[in-house]
Amino acid sequence: MQPFTVTLQLADRLLAEQALWLNPGELYGQPGFLRINLATQHDRLNEATRRLIQGLSSHL
């Protein structure tokens, strides 16, 4: 598997594989970072965290 060169690629992959919407830092002039919206219910945050960990661990 190819490493990610920009967070835009990582955000696209997490959307496709884990149904997670993360804003890549490139959109805000901060390459190398992801922006996560935390304005939701705790159970949804727990599920999103689980999917984020799963998605990231499959690409390490």
ZAFI-91034 format. One line per 3 residues: number of its first residue (from 0); for each residue x, y, z of C-alpha. Coordinates in steps of 0.001 Angstrom, whole numbers. Layout:
NUM> X,Y,Z ~ ...;
This chain:
0> 0,0,0 ~ 1290,3454,-907 ~ 1852,5975,1904;
3> -211,9135,1798 ~ 1596,12216,553 ~ -1126,14689,1531;
6> -3945,14580,4030 ~ -6389,15122,1166 ~ -5656,11563,42;
9> -6102,10235,3558 ~ -9406,12072,3993 ~ -10658,10654,685;
12> -9641,7130,1695 ~ -11295,7377,5121 ~ -14482,8631,3489;
15> -14512,5758,1012 ~ -13508,3002,3434 ~ -14944,4098,6780;
18> -17701,6577,5833 ~ -15891,9292,7833 ~ -15986,12910,6698;
21> -12775,14674,7732 ~ -11600,18003,6362 ~ -8028,17828,5087;
24> -5696,20526,6338 ~ -4932,21590,2765 ~ -8344,23280,2702;
27> -7208,25575,5528 ~ -3580,26084,4552 ~ -2461,23459,7103;
30> -1212,20438,5141 ~ -500,17397,7264 ~ -3514,17919,9544;
33> -7129,16736,9562 ~ -10012,18759,10968 ~ -12640,16773,12870;
36> -16086,18117,13742 ~ -17008,17142,17305 ~ -20472,18720,17364;
39> -22570,15570,17656 ~ -23872,13082,20206 ~ -21451,11039,22322;
42> -22532,7689,20866 ~ -21836,8965,17351 ~ -18435,10271,18453;
45> -17610,6890,19948 ~ -18537,5130,16709 ~ -16590,7658,14611;
48> -13559,7220,16859 ~ -13739,3459,16435 ~ -13912,3809,12640;
51> -11099,6383,12605 ~ -8814,4072,14582 ~ -9733,1156,12327;
54> -9144,3211,9183 ~ -5822,4622,10326 ~ -4505,1302,11632;
57> -5122,-337,8255 ~ -2782,2200,6626 ~ 156,2139,9041;
